[in-house]
Amino acid sequence: MAEFNYEEKTLLNLKEKYEQLIKLSYSRYNVHTPIDSYYNHLYEVEAMLSKIYKKPVITPQLEEKGRRLFNIEFKQEELPVNKDIIDDLKTPLTFYSDEEIETLLNWTTNNTRNNIKNSNFGDDQDLDGVCGFAQFSSLYPLEELELKITINNAASFTNNKIRHAFGTVSFPTIIDEEIKEVTYLIDLTYSQFFLLNKCVENCYLKGEHPSAGYFIKNDPKRLKAAKELLEKGYIKATEENLKDVFYGLYLSTFDKKDVKQAEIDFEKLDLLKIINEEQEVFDYNPEEFRIWGFILDIEDSYIEKL
């Protein structure tokens, strides 16, 4: 009787499953399966085969530009903006209600996404290299309302290994009958770190580092925060939220053998302090932005054209 070889049997099953998956289009795979589940399944099989072969197994479907680890695309519909109060928000206020804060944040998200759409900077699937543009478009109009902003770059907490522009804005609001500040992180190109072909085990085998999404895909808590930022373009800038959304970005700068220690080191960072103390300047100025035809003022907003 021939001896049973578990590894050979496992390899055979994986190869059969892999071949079935790459032959099937998504629509034929299972009409009831979310597309992100289909691609996640595909990359998991690919990763297991890569480990067995001890070399990268490259799947064309996973190399397709723009494939997200999460099935989150830029919203084609606008985020809700209260048109009844937008006129009152064109000049600075002493303090802002929750509704007014949400209206301004949603306006600057919508406006920046429209500016990106109308630019020649990449496309809405892969926003690598667009972060400085988005940073200026989203934060400058809020600074013009005399709101406190920070102009930041991930280089400040990744030892200059990743240059990624983002920022924060603080609104004065009433909390416990006192005027206090509530701060939001704004990052409208965060999705560039969640392309599926860059969030797989194969990246290590190719001598590369996986992107941020790879490190949080199985972490429900961090995944929840990341999805909020991906969908809305902003999230409250608490230390907890900052740790959740930038965790993967930090780990993506390390070799696989160093990730465990990097996790420990990351928890020691004071991201709020870094964001407030280590700031940069905008890559753009309002004159060139307006010459190019991009919107920076609520008065010129697409809202009035609807």
N, C-alpha and C positions, 0 to 999 in steps of 0.2 A: 504494500500500500504506500503510495507516494506521500511524502511528508507535506503537510499543509503550510504554505508560506503566506503568512498574514500580510506582509508588506506587498507581495506581488498581487494578492487579491485586492488589497486596498487600492493599489495603483491602477489595476484594471477597472475597478468600479469608478474611480475618479476620472480616468481617461474617457470612459463611456459617457459619464455624466457631462464632462467638459465638452465632448464632441456634440452631444445632444443640444447643449445650451447654445453653442456658437452657431449651430446650423439653424436654430429656430429664431425667427424674428420675435420681437417683444409681443406683438399682437397675437402670434400663434402660441406663445409660451403659456399664457394663462390670462384671459381677459379680466379675471378677478384679482390678479396680483398687481400691486402698485409697482410702477416702473422702477422705483428706487430699490424695492425688494428684489426684483429681477437682476439688476446690476450688482447689488450687494452679494447675492447668491453666486453670481458669475465670478466676481473677484475673489470670493472665499475659496471656490474650487481652484481658481488660478493660483492663489497663494499656496494652497496645500500641494499642488503639483510642483510648484517652484521649489518648495522645501525638499520634496522627494528627489527631484532631478538635480537639486543643488545649483540651479541656474534659473534665470528669469524665464517664465513662460509668458509671452506677450499675446494678449487678446486684442484684435482690432477694435472690437466694440468698446473696450476699456480705454483705448488710446484716442477715441473719438473726442475731439475738442468740445468742451462745454458740458460734459457729463458731470452731474452733481453727485456727491455722496448722498445728499439729501434731496428729495424731490421738491426743492424750493427754487422757483424762478423769480426774477423780478416781477412784481405785481404789475400787470398791464393796466388794471384799474387803479385809479388814484386812491391813496389813503384818505380817510374822511377828513375834510377841512370844513369847519363851520363858517360858511360864507356870510352869516349874519353878524359875526363879530370880527371878521378879518380886517375891516376898515379901521377898527379901533386899535389894531395891533401894528399899524404902520408907523407909530411913534412910540417912544419908550413909556412904560408904565412904572409906577412905584412898586407894585407887586402884581403877580399873575395868579389867576385861578388855575385849577387843574385843567379845565377845558381850554383855557387860553394857551397854556403850555403845550397841550397836545396839538392844538391847531397850528401853532408855530412850528413844532417839530415835524408834523405831517406835511406842512407846506414846504419846508426846506428839503425834506426827503423827496417829495414829488417833484419839486423844481429841479433838484440836482439830478434826479434820474432822467428828467426831460432834457436837461443840458447835456448829459452824457449821451443820450440817444441822438441828439442833434449834432454831436461832435464827430470827429473822425478818430476818436480814441477807442480803438478796439470795437467790441460789441458788448451786448448785455449778457454774454455767456462767460467771457473771460476778461476780467477787469484788471489784469496785471499791468502795472504802469499807469493806471488812471487815478491812483489814490490821491496824489497831490491836487489834481483837478477837482476831484470830489470833495476833498477837505476844504478847499477854498470856497467852492460853490455853496456848500452847506453851512459853513461857519461864518463867512464874511457878512452875509445879510443879518445874522443874529448879533454880530459885533456892532453893526451899524445901529442896532436898537439899544446900544449901550449895555448889552448883556456881557457878563464876564465869560470869556472863552479861553481855552488853552489850545495851543497848536503843537501837536505831539507827533512823535515817530517811534515805532517799535524798536528802533536802534537803541533807544535809551535803556531798554531792559533785556536786549538780546545781544549785548556786547557788540553792537554794530553789525551783526550777522544778517539781520533782516531790516531793510528800510521800508517801512509801511506807514503812510501818513494817516492820521486820524485826529480827533480832538474832542473837547468837551465844551458844554455850555451850561452855565448856572443861572437859574431863574430865582429871583426873590419871590417868596410865596408865604402865605400865612400858615404857620404850624404851631399848634397850641397857643393861639392868640398872639403869636409873635411873628415878625418878619424874619424868615430864615431862608437859606439857599437850598435848592434841590438841584443836583447836577446830573447831566446825562452824557453818556458816551455817544458820539456820532461817528459811524464808520460805514460808509456806503459802498465800499469795495471789499469788505470782509469776505465776500463769497469767492474771491479768487483763491482762497486757501482750502476750498472744498471741491475742487475738480476731482472726479472719481479716479482718473488715471494717475493722479498725484497723491492719492490717499490709500495706497495699497502696499502690502508687504514687499512687493516686487521692487519698490523704490530702493530699499536697502540692497537688494541683490544686484541692482544696476549701479550701485555706488552712489546713490542719491539719498536724500532725506525725504521721508514722506511729509506732506503738508499737514497743517493743523488738524484738519478733519479726521485724519487717521487716528489721532490720539484721544479723541472724545467720542468716537462713533458708538462705543459700547458703554458710555458713561451717561446715564439718563439725566443727572443733575446738570452737568456741563452742557449736554446736548440741548436741554431746554433753553438755557441762556443763549447759546449759539443760535438756535433757531429763531429766537425773538429778535436778535440783532440782524440776522439774515433777512427776516421778513420785513421788519420795520425800519431798519437802518439806524436805530438808536435803542439804548437801554439805560436804565438808571445806573449811574457810575458809583455804585457801592464797591467796597473792596472785594466783597464776595463775588459780585457779578464780573468785575474786572479779572479776578482770578479764574473764573469759569471760562470767559471768552478768550483770554490770552494764554491759557494753559497749554493748549496744543501748539500755538505759535512759538512759544518758548521752547518746548520739547523738540520741535521740528528743526532746531539748529544743532542738535547733538547727534553723534554717532549712536548706533543702537546700544552698544556696550555701556554708554554713559547716561542713558535715559533715566535709569533708576535714581542715580545721584542727582540728576537734573530736577527730578520731581521734588526731591527734598530741598534743594536750593531754591526752587521757584516759590515754595511756600514761605520762605523767609523774606521774599521781596515785599516792599510796601509800595504797591502800584499807585495808590492815590498820591503818595508823597512824590514819587517819580514823575507822575503826570503834571503835578502842580509846580515842581521845581525844575524839571528838565524840558524846556520848551524850545521850539524852533520858530521860524518865520514862514509865511506863506510862500509858495513857489510862483504865485501869480499876483497880478494887481488888478484892481477893478477897471482901470482904463482899457487894458488889453482885452479883458473879458467882455466888456460892452462893445468894443470895436468888432470883436468876433461874433457879436450878436447873441451872446448868452445872457440869460435873465439873472439879475442879482437883487432886484427890488420888488417888494410886494406890489408896488404900484404898477409895475409892468408885467405882473404875474399872468400866467395862463388862466388863472381863476377868472379874471375879468373877460376872458375870451370864450368861456364856456357858454 
